[in-house]
């Protein structure tokens, strides 16, 4: 994990093993200094904190005749919607990269490196018609298929169950394709791979075979997905957070700008006496109440509507609606449901909610303006006695 200045705060043993370093070599050191020390020949600075995630390949030139290739993914760490640092996930792809370089030459040279490939990666060879002509033992181990299940069969029988038009277009043009794919085992279990497909040509330039090399990255992918979820969702309720709200709200607005008849509503909800619950019963009961509150919100909206937690007792709902009557119906349903009593850990709690509503495009054509106007409507409702819903009015 890195802080905002790029200083490494902690690492696991796998990270150290991959880079052949000790904890004292990296802890409290800046990642830029370590990259330079390892001889990163394609290193360039990047801001790891702007995007939800960022991936790149680095090559460490350890000596004149030795290089290590790594694939690194960085994911920002957020606390209270503020970026405080980043996780870095490192994957050693040296065997894969070395295999790619060697396989680019000729089919004859493939035989010379066959042993090295079989020991380091899953390999499949497919002829130009899509028929599988070779699989190694490591492919069999990961896929669950026996060799006799695959040899002579069409390549889609090897666990690739989805269309990948961009992949096919690339390799049929004679170019190397690299990427990550979700594969399926013989027993219908999914696993993720980092895959390289190299077209092999004869002396006339015609493609005769495709060599597919892949490494299992299922654990890395699961960790990336977990960290991505944590960066974009509220840890208490599991709802999308403010960062995800702004990203998705802007997408909805962009869609509206392309379609003149696009129409949606933004609801800003605030629990009127949540502070009283926290003060009287404690924060642990307050947290349980917010979970129950989230569950009740979900029961009031429809499929396609989206709920977000801004923080504390503030929530946003984006409603996919076609007219004002629908907005009134859903706002009224929320208003009635949220003032009913709550049974939380044996306590009978009573609370109400005030709702402010802004409508796209009449109340704003930007995320900032829609949020501001819904917030203004909310506080107008607070001034008028709370426990109500108010549509924004200019």
N, C-alpha and C positions, 0 to 999 in steps of 0.2 A: 504494500500500500504506500502511496505517495501523498505528501501534503501539497498545498498550492504552490510552494516554491520548487517542487520536484524532488524534495528530499525523501528518501526511502525510510519509512517508519517501521515496517516489519515485512518479513519474507518467510515462505515455508521451505522445507528441505528440498522439495522437488525443484523449486526455482534455483536454489544454490547448486544442486546437482547438475541441472541443465547447463548453467554457465561455468561450472567447475570453479566455484568461488566459495569462500567461507562467509559466515555471518558478519564477521568483523570487516570483511572487504566491502560490504555493501550498506550495512546499517548506518543511518545518519549521513549517508553520502548522497550527492545529487546524481540523478539518473544520467544526466548529460556527461558528467565526469566519468562515470562507469562505462558508458557507451564509447567514449573516446579512448579510455584505457584498454578496452577490449578490441580496439581497432575497427570500429564501425565505419566501413568505407562508403556506405550509402545512407549515412545518418543525416537527418535534417531535423531542425527543431519543429515541433508542432504543439499546438495548444490542446492538451488532452481534456480540457474542462468545458469546452463549448458544446460538444455533441454528446448525445446519449452514449454513443460508443464510437471508437476509432480503431481501425486495424491497419497494420502495415507489416512488411517484411524487412528484416535487418540482416546484414551480413557482417559478421565479425571476422576480420582478417587477422588470425592469431599469429601467423608467420607467413613467410613467402609462399609456402606450399600447403598451408592449412587454413581452411575457412569454415566457419559455423554459420548456418542459416537458421533464423528463428522467425516465427510468426507471432506478433505481439498484438494483443487487444487491450485497450484501456477503456474503462468505464467509470464515469464520475461518481463520486460518493456525495450524497446530499444529506444535510441535516437541517430540518426546518426550511426546506426548499432552497437552501444555500449550498453551493458547491464548496466542500471542505478539502477535497483531495481526489484521488483516483485509485482504482484497483488496476493492476497490470497482470494479465494472464499471458504466460510465455509458453510457446510450444516449439520444441526442437524439430525442424523440418529438414535437417541436413541430409538424412538418407533419401528423402523424397526429392530434394533439389538435385542431389548428385545423380539420382536415377533419371531425372528428367534430362539432364545434360547429356548423359551417355546414350539414352534411348533416342535422342534426336539424330544420331548419325545414320545407322543402317540396321536392317534386320539381322545381319550377320553378327554385328557387335552386341546385339541383344543376348545372344547365347553366351558371350564372354562375361556378361555381368549377371546372368541368371541367378547364380548362387547368392550374390549380394542382395539382389532384389527379394528373393524368396525369404531371406533372413530378416529383412527390414520392412517389407510392405506387402499388402495384398495386391496381386497382379492378375489381370485378365487380358487376354488377347482375343480380338474380334476381327473377322475378315471384313472385306468391303461390303458384303451382303448382310452383315449384322449377325452372322453365326459365330458362336463362341468356339474358339479353337484351342484355348489353353486357359487353365486357372491353376494357381499355385496352392500349396497347402494352407498358407495363411488366409487366403480368400475362403477356403472351405471352412476353416476354423471360425471365422467371424460370421459368415453367412448362414451356416447350418446346412448348406447344400452339400451333397456328395458330388464328386467330379462327374460321375455318370449322369447326375441330374442335369448337368449344364453343358457338357461337351456335345457339340452338334446342334444345340438348341439356339433359338433366337435370343438376343441379348436381354430383352425385357423379362425373360424368365429368370434373371439373376438378381431380382429384388428391386429393380428400378421400375416403379409402378406408375410414374407420373410423366407427363410430357415435358420435355426440356428443349423447346425449339431453339433457344439461343445457343445451347450446347451443341446441338446437331448441326446448326448452321455454321458454327465456328470450325468444328472438326472436318466437316465435309468440304470446307474451303481450303483445307490443308494446314490450318493453324492449330496450335496447341491450346487446349482449354483447361483452365484451372478454376476451381471453386469448391464450395461445400454443398453436399447433397444429403438428403435423408434417404436411407436405404431400408429395405425390408428383408428380414431373414426368412428362411423356409417356413418357420413357425409364426410368421406374421408379426414379429417384434421389430420395432424401429431402432435404427442406430444411425449416427451421423458420421460422415467421412469427409476428409479433405482430399479431393480427387484431382488428378492430373490425367488428361487423355492426350496421347501423342499420336498423330497420324503418321504412318510409315509409308514411304513411296518407293516405287521401283525406279530403275535408271531412266525411264521415260517420264517420270514425274507423276505417274498414276498412283493413287492411294490403294494399297493392297491390304493393310491391316490397321487397326487402332489398338494401341497399348494403353490400358487403363491401370493406373497405379493409385492406390488410396491407403490412407492411414485412419484408424478409428479415432474420432475426436468427440465421442458421445459425452464423456465426462466434462470436457472443456465446454461443449455446447450447453450442457445443463447448468454449469456454473455461470456462463455468460447470460443465459436466460434468467437465472435467479437474480443476478446483479442488475440486469436490465429492469426486471420487475421492481426490485427494491428502489431503483433510482426514479421510477415513474409512478409509483403507487404509494399510498398512505399505509404505513406499517400497522396501524390499529384496525382500520376498517377494510383494508384491501382495495379501497376505491382508487381510481386514478387521481393523481395529485395536481397541483397548480401547473407544473411544467407540462403535464400531459393535456390538461385543459387548454392551455394556450396553443399548443401544437394542433390539437384536434379542432379547436374552435376556428383557427385560421384556415384549416382545410375545408371546413364547412362553408366558411365565408368565400373562399376561392371558388368553390363549387357554385355558390350563389351568384358570383360575379359572371360565371359562364352561362348560367340559366336565369333568364329574367323573371321566371315565375317561382324561384326558390323562396321559401318562407319557413322560418323557424323561430322558436321562442327560447329565451334564456331566463331561467328562474334562479334567483338568489335567495337562499333560505338561511335564517338565523334563529336558533332556539332562544326563546325569550328569557328563560330563567335557568339556563344551564349552569351559570356561576353559582346560583343558589344550591343546586344539586351537589356540585363539587364541595362547596363550603360546608354543607350540612352532613353529607354522607361520605365524603372523601373522594380522592381522585380515582381510586380503583372502581368505585361504583359509577363515577362519571364515565370512565372508559367503557364499562359494560353497557351503560345507557347509550353511548354513541354507537356501539355495535348493534344494539337493538334498534336504534333510530335508523341506522343504515338499512337494516333488514326491512323495516316498515316502508322506507322510501322506495326500495326496490319493488315492494308489493303494490305500490301506487302508480308506477309508470309502466309503459309498454315496451315491448321488444323494439329495439332501435333507438329508444331514448337513452341518454347517457348521464350518469351521476358522478360528480367529483367532490372530493373534500378539499377545501382550501386550507383548513386548519381550524383548531378549536371546534366551535359549534357552527361553522359556516360551511354551507354546501352549495353547489351549483348543479342545476339540471338543464341539459339541452334537450328540448322537445322537438321531435319531428312532427310538425303539424301542418295543416292546410288552411286553417281558418281560425279566427278568434274564438269561435264557440268551443273548439277543442281545447284551447288554452284555458278557458274558463272552467271547463269540466275537470281537467286534470288538476288545476290549481285548487279548485274547491274540494276535490277528493283528497288532496294532500292536506289541506287546511283542516278538514274534519278528522282525518285519520291521525294526524300528529298531535291532536289535543286530547285524544283518548288516553286513559291511564296506562302506566307501564309497570310491569312486574319485573324488577331487576334484583336478583339475589335475595328475594323475599321482601324487598321494599316496594311499596306501592307509590310510584312517583307520578306526579301530575305536572305537565308542562304544555306550553303552547309554542307556536312557530309563526314568525312573520315572514312573508314572501314578497319580494320585489320582482317585477317582470319587465323585461325589455324584449322587443320584437325586431327581428331582422326582415327587411332592411329599413323599416320606417323609423326605428329608434337608434339606428347606427349601422354603419357599414364597415366597422373595424372591431376587433376583439376588445380593445381598450374602451371604446365608446359604449359598446353593448354592456360591458361589465360595470362601467361607471353609472350608466343610466339605470340598470337593474339595482345597483347599490343605492342610488338616490331614491328609487321607488321604495326600497326596503326601509330606509330610514324615515321616509314619509309615513309609512305604515307604523313604525315605532312611535312616532310623534302623535299619531292619531289613536293610540291606545293599544298597539300590539295585537297579536292573535288575529291577523287578517292577511289578505293578499291584495297588493296594489299594482296596477299596470302603470308603467311610466307615462307621464304626460309632460309635454314641453311647457 
